C-alpha cells in the first residue's frame, strides 16, 4: 500500500504588528547591507593600505619593510597605510632604500585595492668577478657540509649569482663559474643548482629532460673541452648516491695496470739543515678508496696522472726545532702574537698551544695553521742559496704528495697510528718521539733500513698547498681556474697518530679550514727547481 501524500502550509506570523512581507524585506535588506559592509567597508576599517608589488633587477633580492623581512623579489604583499621604509638587499649590490607613503582606499579595498608598483635596479657594489668568486667559495663550502635536507636546505647559490651576472651583462663569468664549480659537484642538490644556472645562461626552460643535458652543455663554450663526460656525470649525480662508482661510465674510465716506478734518491739536497729527496718525473695511478668519508663524497676516480718535471720533497715533516728558527726570524708568527693573528683570521686559539711545554726538538711542528706553514715556506725561500736561485719553495700539491708516497711505497710502511699505542699511555710526546730513531717512529721496522721519506703515512696529517674539492679526481689536477684559486678548506694528507692504520692509505684525502691549528696536523715542503730536467 502506497504512502499518501500530504501537503503542509506554513504561515508566517506578524512580528510587533509588522506584516511578514515587510519584515522579510527588511531582513533581506539588512543582510544585503551587511554583506556590502563586509566586502566594501570592513577591510578598510580593519586595516587600510595598498597592495605593494616590488620587482628588482637582478631578482631574488631580500625585501625588508620597516626592518622586517617580507620575502624575495618579485614580491606582492599588502602593506598598511602610513609612511613605510622599504629596503631591497642583494649580496654584491648596494642596498636600495626608500620611504613610501602608503595610502588606502576607504571603499572597496578588497575588490579594488590600491596598487603600488616599484621596480628597483640594484647597482653593483663590487666588481662582477668578485661576485662570482664569492659565490664559488660559498658553493665549495656547501660541498664540504654534506647532503642537504628539508631541515637544512641548500640555497641555489649558482642560480642566484647567474641572475646577478646576467643583470650585469657578464655572461662569460657565468661560464667561468660553471666550469670551476665542477670539482665541488658531488650530490643531487648541487647538481640541480648547477643545471638551473646553466639553463638560465643558455635560455633553456626547466625542467630540462636528461637527454638534453648534452645539448645544453654544448651551448657553453667554456665547457667544450670536457666533451661528453659532463652530461653523463650530471645524469649520474641526479640518481642514487651509489650510481657514480657503480656505473659503467665510471668503470670505463679506470686506468690500465699500474705503470713502473722510477727510483727516487735521498740526500740530494739540503737547505738550512732540511734534507730533501729528489722525485723524478713519471706517471702513476692517482686515486683510490677513501674510508674516512661518506660514500656520497667518494667520486675519487683512479686515473693516470703525469708529473712532468722532477721536484724535491723534504724527507721528514718539519720539526719543532726547524720551526723555532722560523719563529726566531719572524716575530709576527710567535705564539706571543696569537691574539693579533686570530684577529686577522690566520690562526685559531690553539695556535702553537704546545709551545713552551718542552724545548724545540725533533718532534713534528704541530698546532699550526696553513697560513703559518705557508709563511714558513716563504721564509725558507728567502734563505735559498744562489745555486738555487729561481727555485720555488712551497707546500706540496696533492698530486705531488701522492706521487711521492707512491714512489716510496708508503702504503707498505707501518706508520705511527693509534693502533700501536695503548690509549691509557698514549700522549703526543710518546707517539711523536722515538729515543732510538732520530726522525719519527712511523718508519720503525720498515724493510728499508733508511727510508727515503719518513712518516708519509701516520704521525701527523700534512697541509697541502691546494684547496680541497671533493670531485677533483673526476676533473683532474689541471682543471681550469678562470676565477683564480678559490676554496673553503685546504687539503691534508697522510693521517695521524689519532687515526686507525686501516683507514689511511696514500690516496686518503681530508680537509681543514686554513686557520685550524690542531695537535694532529703538521707539514713538509717541496722545492721546485727552475730548470726542467
Phi, psi and omega per residue, in radians:
X1 nan 2.213 -3.102
X2 -1.291 2.800 3.111
X3 -1.391 2.484 3.089
X4 -1.491 2.320 3.129
X5 -1.376 2.426 3.111
X6 -2.152 2.511 3.074
X7 -1.934 2.349 3.123
X8 -2.107 2.482 3.121
X9 -2.032 2.266 3.105
X10 -1.801 2.247 -3.119
X11 -2.045 2.078 3.103
X12 -1.293 2.458 3.122
X13 -1.687 2.719 3.054
X14 -1.187 2.559 3.111
X15 -2.087 2.087 -3.131
X16 0.917 0.667 3.084
X17 1.372 0.113 -3.133
X18 -1.736 2.178 -3.092
X19 -1.159 2.615 -3.112
X20 -0.943 -0.787 -3.131
X21 -1.008 -0.538 -3.089
X22 -1.351 -0.845 -3.075
X23 -1.295 -0.474 3.036
X24 -1.154 -0.665 3.075
X25 -1.132 -0.670 3.107
X26 -1.153 -0.734 3.127
X27 -1.111 -0.749 3.110
X28 -1.089 -0.688 3.112
X29 -1.128 -0.729 3.127
X30 -1.119 -0.738 3.111
X31 -1.092 -0.709 3.128
X32 -1.143 -0.711 3.102
X33 -1.116 -0.717 3.126
X34 -1.117 -0.684 3.125
X35 -1.130 -0.779 3.110
X36 -1.123 -0.636 3.126
X37 -1.113 -0.789 -3.111
X38 -1.127 -0.588 -3.081
X39 -1.530 -0.721 -2.976
X40 -1.671 -0.558 -3.014
X41 -1.969 -0.743 -3.014
X42 -0.994 -0.782 3.131
X43 -0.988 -0.644 3.137
X44 -1.244 -0.570 3.128
X45 -1.270 -0.623 3.135
X46 -1.251 -0.815 -3.138
X47 -2.859 1.805 -3.102
X48 -1.596 2.552 -3.141
X49 3.048 -2.730 -3.087
X50 -2.346 2.742 3.003
X51 -1.514 2.035 -3.061
X52 -1.794 2.211 3.116
X53 -1.959 2.077 -3.098
X54 -2.083 2.151 3.051
X55 -2.115 2.746 -3.132
X56 -2.525 2.733 2.997
X57 -2.239 1.974 0.043
X58 -1.294 2.816 3.138
X59 -1.320 -3.068 3.133
X60 1.055 0.620 3.012
X61 -1.544 2.510 3.124
X62 -1.290 2.413 -3.128
X63 -1.993 2.232 3.074
X64 -2.096 2.267 3.069
X65 -2.061 2.111 -3.040
X66 0.902 0.739 3.072
X67 1.209 0.168 3.110
X68 -1.859 2.247 -3.109
X69 -1.176 2.272 -3.090
X70 -2.003 -0.309 -3.106
X71 2.476 -2.914 -3.120
X72 -2.015 2.642 3.092
X73 -1.272 2.580 -0.062
X74 -1.267 2.396 -3.007
X75 -2.312 2.315 3.007
X76 -2.091 2.158 -3.033
X77 -2.626 2.548 3.085
X78 -1.482 2.288 -3.112
X79 -2.159 2.277 3.136
X80 -1.132 2.636 -3.100
X81 -1.142 2.712 -3.100
X82 2.263 -3.138 3.113
X83 -1.518 2.084 -3.031
X84 -2.123 2.477 3.041
X85 -1.607 2.304 3.140
X86 -2.049 2.281 3.078
X87 -2.309 2.246 3.121
X88 -2.018 2.133 -2.960
X89 -2.209 2.351 3.079
X90 -2.537 2.320 -3.107
X91 -1.042 2.324 3.134
X92 1.546 -0.066 -3.132
X93 -2.168 2.616 3.099
X94 -1.172 2.318 -3.138
X95 -1.126 2.477 3.096
X96 -1.722 2.166 -3.129
X97 -2.211 2.422 3.063
X98 -2.794 2.895 3.053
X99 -1.995 2.393 3.120
X100 -2.103 2.349 3.011
X101 -1.570 1.745 -3.086
X102 -1.472 2.143 3.095
X103 -1.879 2.892 -3.137
X104 -2.100 -3.005 3.085
X105 -2.280 2.151 -3.053
X106 -1.170 -0.728 -3.071
X107 -2.041 2.310 3.018
X108 1.336 0.480 -3.127
X109 -1.075 -0.651 -3.099
X110 -1.179 -0.665 -3.104
X111 -1.547 -0.631 -3.076
X112 -2.269 1.188 -3.070
X113 -1.174 2.625 3.004
X114 -1.309 2.362 -3.094
X115 -2.009 2.451 3.037
X116 -2.157 2.083 -3.063
X117 -1.984 2.096 3.138
X118 -2.130 2.238 3.035
X119 -2.006 2.111 -3.024
X120 -1.918 2.196 3.029
X121 -1.738 1.840 -3.100
X122 -1.349 2.401 3.138
X123 -1.665 2.340 3.133
X124 -1.087 2.351 3.131
X125 -1.650 -0.412 3.094
X126 -2.255 2.892 3.138
X127 -1.153 2.521 -3.134
X128 -0.900 -0.699 3.108
X129 -1.032 -0.621 3.138
X130 -1.188 -0.629 3.076
X131 -1.044 -0.792 3.130
X132 -1.136 -0.698 -3.128
X133 -1.152 -0.725 3.124
X134 -1.130 -0.692 3.107
X135 -1.141 -0.694 3.131
X136 -1.107 -0.702 3.120
X137 -1.153 -0.714 3.105
X138 -1.133 -0.687 3.116
X139 -1.106 -0.714 3.105
X140 -1.133 -0.630 3.116
X141 -1.118 -0.754 3.128
X142 -1.136 -0.522 3.114
X143 -1.131 -0.389 -3.141
X144 -1.539 -0.371 -3.056
X145 -1.266 -0.643 -3.111
X146 2.013 -2.910 -3.076
X147 -1.252 2.382 3.096
X148 -1.530 2.789 3.077
X149 -2.500 -3.019 -3.076
X150 -1.100 -0.579 -3.129
X151 -1.373 -0.320 -3.132
X152 -2.494 1.195 -3.029
X153 -1.235 2.563 3.113
X154 -1.475 2.214 -3.136
X155 -1.251 2.671 3.113
X156 -1.371 1.287 -2.998
X157 -1.084 -0.879 -3.076
X158 -1.181 -0.696 3.132
X159 -1.115 -0.764 -3.141
X160 -1.053 -0.833 -3.085
X161 -1.255 -0.458 3.058
X162 -1.121 -0.697 3.039
X163 -1.039 -0.769 -3.135
X164 -1.043 -0.853 -3.037
X165 -1.240 -0.536 3.037
X166 -1.158 -0.719 3.110
X167 -1.113 -0.498 3.137
X168 -1.617 0.156 3.113
X169 0.984 0.802 3.138
X170 -2.208 1.011 -3.111
X171 -1.106 -0.465 -3.130
X172 -1.142 -0.481 3.086
X173 -1.275 -0.520 3.031
X174 -1.124 -0.755 3.097
X175 -1.013 -0.800 -3.139
X176 -1.103 -0.699 -3.136
X177 -1.148 -0.760 3.126
X178 -1.099 -0.693 -3.142
X179 -1.190 -0.852 -3.016
X180 -1.332 -0.328 3.141
X181 -1.414 -0.176 -3.071
X182 -1.002 -0.715 3.132
X183 -1.153 -0.177 3.077
X184 -1.817 0.197 -3.088
X185 -1.645 1.827 -3.009
X186 -2.357 -0.112 -3.116
X187 -2.519 3.089 -3.027
X188 -1.163 -0.738 -3.101
X189 -1.091 -0.775 3.120
X190 -1.129 -0.677 -3.134
X191 -1.160 -0.707 3.098
X192 -1.064 -0.741 3.101
X193 -1.101 -0.770 -3.135
X194 -1.069 -0.803 -3.125
X195 -1.124 -0.689 3.125
X196 -1.101 -0.726 3.110
X197 -1.148 -0.713 3.127
X198 -1.161 -0.658 3.113
X199 -1.142 -0.707 3.089
X200 -1.099 -0.734 -3.114
X201 -1.110 -0.677 -3.040
X202 -1.690 -0.078 3.127
X203 1.398 0.303 3.083
X204 -1.476 2.576 -3.140
X205 -1.594 2.531 3.070
X206 -1.755 2.642 -0.027
X207 -1.280 2.515 -3.099
X208 -1.728 2.123 3.103
X209 -1.014 2.509 -3.051
X210 -1.068 -0.530 -3.120
X211 -1.268 -0.167 3.109
X212 -1.703 0.026 -3.131
X213 -1.070 -0.696 -3.141
X214 -1.088 -0.694 3.116
X215 -1.134 -0.712 3.134
X216 -1.145 -0.772 -3.137
X217 -1.070 -0.655 -3.119
X218 -1.159 -0.324 3.128
X219 -1.391 -0.153 -3.088
X220 -1.882 1.842 -3.040
X221 -0.978 -0.637 -3.076
X222 -1.122 -0.340 -3.109
X223 -1.706 0.037 -3.031
X224 -1.107 -0.578 -3.089
X225 -1.211 -0.351 -3.098
X226 -1.318 -0.467 3.083
X227 1.236 -2.492 -3.007
X228 -1.444 -0.079 -3.091
X229 -1.159 -0.658 -2.993
X230 -1.170 -0.868 -3.111
X231 -0.978 -0.731 3.138
X232 -1.177 -0.660 3.092
X233 -1.082 -0.749 3.109
X234 -1.096 -0.749 3.140
X235 -1.093 -0.692 3.139
X236 -1.161 -0.698 -3.135
X237 -1.201 -0.383 3.110
X238 -1.410 -0.117 3.120
X239 -1.789 -2.705 -3.075
X240 -1.165 2.793 -3.093
X241 -1.060 -0.592 -3.066
X242 -1.449 -0.073 -3.004
X243 -1.119 -0.592 -3.023
X244 -1.126 -1.070 -3.044
X245 -1.224 -0.291 3.131
X246 -1.706 -0.003 -3.042
X247 -1.432 2.732 3.046
X248 -1.140 -0.601 3.100
X249 -0.989 -0.786 -3.134
X250 -1.153 -0.830 -3.073
X251 -1.130 -0.614 -3.114
X252 -1.167 -0.380 -3.095
X253 -1.677 -0.003 3.096
X254 -1.155 2.479 -3.073
X255 -1.322 2.900 3.072
X256 -1.284 -2.782 -3.110
X257 -1.051 2.682 -3.106
X258 -1.114 2.338 3.133
X259 -1.267 2.846 3.123
X260 -1.196 2.631 3.131
X261 -1.495 2.512 2.909
X262 -1.451 2.976 -3.071
X263 -1.818 1.968 3.046
X264 -1.274 2.811 -3.130
X265 -2.265 2.399 -3.110
X266 -1.633 2.863 3.055
X267 0.966 0.616 3.117
X268 -1.408 -0.434 -2.978
X269 -2.719 2.445 3.072
X270 -2.342 2.259 3.124
X271 -2.216 2.056 -3.120
X272 0.812 0.748 3.082
X273 1.508 -0.096 3.134
X274 -1.597 2.097 -3.136
X275 -1.496 2.389 3.121
X276 -2.064 2.588 3.020
X277 -1.973 2.517 -3.109
X278 -1.550 2.265 3.054
X279 -1.865 1.992 -3.112
X280 -1.272 2.842 3.075
X281 -1.104 2.762 3.121
X282 3.019 3.094 3.137
X283 -2.138 2.423 -3.136
X284 -2.566 2.934 3.063
X285 -1.545 1.997 3.138
X286 -1.716 2.372 3.090
X287 1.864 2.842 -3.128
X288 2.869 -2.890 -3.058
X289 -1.224 2.448 3.061
X290 -2.209 1.918 -3.050
X291 -1.573 -0.028 -3.075
X292 -1.540 -0.155 -3.028
X293 -2.230 2.774 -3.130
X294 -1.092 2.812 -3.063
X295 -1.054 -0.671 -3.026
X296 -1.204 -0.175 3.059
X297 -1.868 0.576 -3.059
X298 -2.016 0.632 3.065
X299 -1.401 0.990 -3.072
X300 -1.655 1.226 -3.064
X301 -1.072 1.960 3.034
X302 -1.061 2.332 -3.049
X303 -2.632 2.695 3.054
X304 -1.258 2.283 3.137
X305 -2.347 2.386 -3.079
X306 -1.916 2.252 2.952
X307 -1.667 1.891 -2.942
X308 -1.302 -0.500 -3.045
X309 -2.279 2.681 3.108
X310 -1.216 2.745 3.066
X311 -2.639 2.935 3.134
X312 -2.010 2.471 3.137
X313 -2.318 2.438 -3.090
X314 -1.111 2.436 -3.035
X315 -1.240 -0.451 3.125
X316 -2.214 2.899 2.932
X317 -1.168 2.592 -3.133
X318 -1.074 2.292 -3.045
X319 -1.573 2.914 3.077
X320 -1.061 -0.666 3.133
X321 -1.106 -0.746 3.122
X322 -1.200 -0.659 3.129
X323 -1.230 -0.503 3.098
X324 -1.112 -0.615 3.082
X325 -1.099 -0.694 3.080
X326 -1.091 -0.772 -3.138
X327 -1.136 -0.618 3.098
X328 -1.070 -0.601 -3.089
X329 -1.593 -0.375 -3.044
X330 -2.188 1.534 -3.077
X331 -1.061 -0.516 -3.113
X332 -0.992 -0.556 -3.042
X333 -1.703 0.180 3.119
X334 -1.286 2.650 -3.133
X335 -1.069 -0.386 3.090
X336 -1.183 -0.289 3.122
X337 -1.783 0.307 -3.039
X338 -1.006 -0.739 -3.086
X339 -1.048 -0.740 3.135
X340 -1.169 -0.712 3.135
X341 -1.137 -0.631 3.078
X342 -1.111 -0.747 3.141
X343 -1.109 -0.452 3.103
X344 -1.494 -0.103 3.105
X345 1.337 0.374 -3.079
X346 -1.867 -0.123 3.026
X347 -2.548 2.984 2.989
X348 -1.997 -3.001 -3.013
X349 -1.221 -0.200 -3.125
X350 -1.665 0.082 -3.082
X351 -0.989 2.124 3.130
X352 0.856 0.649 -3.107
X353 -1.202 -0.297 3.080
X354 -1.610 -0.001 -3.083
X355 -1.238 2.271 -3.112
X356 1.742 -0.280 3.096
X357 -1.205 -0.507 3.137
X358 -2.703 2.727 -3.132
X359 -1.155 2.694 3.100
X360 -0.954 2.356 -3.084
X361 -2.553 -2.769 -3.071
X362 -1.564 0.114 3.007
X363 -1.180 2.716 3.106
X364 -1.192 2.480 3.041
X365 -1.170 2.230 -3.084
X366 -2.277 -3.040 -3.117
X367 0.911 0.749 3.120
X368 -2.342 2.554 -3.048
X369 -1.457 2.970 3.050
X370 -1.075 -0.680 -3.120
X371 -1.108 -0.671 3.105
X372 -1.174 -0.727 3.103
X373 -1.112 -0.690 3.105
X374 -1.122 -0.709 3.115
X375 -1.135 -0.652 3.071
X376 -1.027 -0.775 -3.139
X377 -1.079 -0.731 3.124
X378 -1.105 -0.702 3.113
X379 -1.139 -0.778 -3.125
X380 -1.154 -0.586 3.080
X381 -1.023 -0.680 -3.111
X382 -1.209 -0.261 -3.113
X383 -1.720 0.012 -3.122
X384 -1.083 2.431 3.132
X385 -1.236 2.919 -3.121
X386 -1.038 -0.520 -3.133
X387 -1.153 -0.341 3.135
X388 -1.905 0.333 3.138
X389 -1.020 2.352 -3.112
X390 1.615 -0.138 3.094
X391 -1.302 2.724 3.079
X392 -1.981 2.246 3.126
X393 -2.044 2.162 -3.050
X394 -2.767 -3.108 3.011
X395 -1.283 2.699 3.136
X396 -1.237 2.592 2.879
X397 -1.403 2.791 -3.106
X398 -1.045 -0.695 -3.115
X399 -1.181 -0.639 3.094
X400 -1.149 -0.762 -3.109
X401 -1.119 -0.829 -3.097
X402 -1.163 -0.614 3.091
X403 -1.112 -0.778 3.121
X404 -1.099 -0.723 3.125
X405 -1.119 -0.631 3.099
X406 -1.194 -0.747 -3.120
X407 -1.053 -0.719 -3.089
X408 -1.601 0.116 3.108
X409 0.961 0.912 -3.081
X410 -1.101 -0.445 -3.140
X411 -1.111 -0.319 3.136
X412 -1.543 -0.115 3.140
X413 -1.330 2.629 3.057
X414 -1.241 -0.839 3.087
X415 1.323 2.778 3.107
X416 -1.619 1.778 -3.122
X417 -2.278 2.965 -3.098
X418 -1.004 -0.560 -3.021
X419 -1.018 -0.482 -2.964
X420 -1.681 0.136 -3.078
X421 -2.334 2.393 3.053
X422 -1.177 2.194 -3.067
X423 -1.021 -0.544 -3.097
X424 -1.151 -0.539 -3.072
X425 -1.887 -0.142 -3.042
X426 -1.260 2.196 3.060
X427 -2.325 2.799 3.083
X428 -0.953 -0.614 -3.110
X429 -1.199 -0.749 -3.105
X430 -1.190 -0.657 -3.061
X431 -1.297 -0.605 -2.991
X432 -1.680 -0.053 -3.042
X433 -2.222 2.420 3.062
X434 -2.238 2.167 -3.129
X435 -1.216 -0.412 -3.048
X436 -1.686 -0.014 -3.086
X437 -2.441 2.399 -3.044
X438 -1.186 -0.575 -3.040
X439 -1.623 -1.849 -3.125
X440 -2.439 2.740 -3.020
X441 -1.308 0.041 -3.126
X442 -1.045 -0.456 -3.119
X443 -1.888 0.103 3.122
X444 -1.080 2.283 -3.139
X445 1.500 0.024 3.091
X446 -1.138 2.631 -3.113
X447 -1.041 -0.650 3.120
X448 -1.362 2.311 -3.130
X449 -1.157 -0.554 3.101
X450 -2.330 1.598 -3.111
X451 -0.997 2.613 3.116
X452 -1.265 -0.759 3.088
X453 -2.171 2.281 -3.126
X454 -1.714 2.494 2.966
X455 1.020 0.613 3.010
X456 -1.136 -0.514 3.005
X457 -2.089 2.300 3.127
X458 1.547 -3.085 -3.097
X459 1.280 -1.463 3.034
X460 -2.427 2.597 2.950
X461 -1.046 2.737 -3.097
X462 -2.187 2.299 3.100
X463 -1.119 2.410 3.003
X464 -1.827 2.795 -3.118
X465 -1.299 -0.547 -2.982
X466 -1.581 2.799 3.013
X467 -1.261 2.665 3.116
X468 -1.583 2.194 3.023
X469 -2.285 2.168 -2.990
X470 -1.000 -0.662 -3.064
X471 -1.740 0.428 -3.122
X472 -1.052 -0.590 -3.117
X473 -1.121 -0.553 -3.129
X474 -1.153 -0.725 -2.978
X475 -1.784 -0.083 3.018
X476 1.576 2.851 -3.031
X477 -1.549 -0.063 3.050
X478 -1.904 0.360 -3.132
X479 -1.038 2.336 -3.068
X480 -1.018 2.539 3.077
X481 -2.232 1.215 -3.084
X482 -1.105 -0.384 3.133
X483 -1.659 0.072 -3.117
X484 1.689 3.049 -3.132
X485 -1.351 1.922 -3.017
X486 -2.388 2.419 3.066
X487 -2.972 -3.082 -3.134
X488 -1.914 -0.720 3.130
X489 -2.181 2.700 3.032
X490 -1.634 2.584 3.114
X491 -1.288 2.587 3.003
X492 -2.310 2.660 -3.050
X493 -2.392 2.725 2.877
X494 1.765 -0.325 -3.100
X495 1.303 3.037 -3.092
X496 -2.544 3.135 -3.121
X497 -1.124 -0.208 -3.141
X498 -1.569 -0.196 -3.073
X499 -1.680 2.788 3.013
X500 -1.426 2.434 -3.129
X501 -1.062 -0.564 -3.080
X502 -1.186 -0.296 -3.072
X503 -1.674 -0.084 -2.989
X504 -2.195 2.286 2.975
X505 -2.425 -3.042 -3.049
X506 -1.175 -0.336 -3.140
X507 -1.609 -0.115 -3.074
X508 -1.134 2.239 3.124
X509 -2.021 2.555 2.998
X510 -2.582 -3.131 -3.052
X511 -2.663 2.732 3.098
X512 -2.550 2.621 3.007
X513 -1.137 2.458 -2.957
X514 -1.105 -0.319 3.112
X515 -1.552 -0.092 -3.098
X516 -1.119 2.455 3.128
X517 -2.360 1.737 -3.028
X518 -2.087 2.945 3.128
X519 -1.299 -0.162 -3.003
X520 -1.945 0.247 -2.964
X521 -2.384 2.183 3.078
X522 -2.356 -2.580 3.137
X523 -2.919 2.830 2.903
X524 -2.281 3.035 -3.018
X525 -2.208 2.783 3.033
X526 -2.153 2.706 3.082
X527 -2.196 2.159 -3.123
X528 -1.811 1.963 -3.105
X529 -1.213 2.707 -3.091
X530 -1.300 -0.449 -3.075
X531 -1.743 2.365 3.068
X532 -1.407 2.344 -3.081
X533 -1.691 nan nan
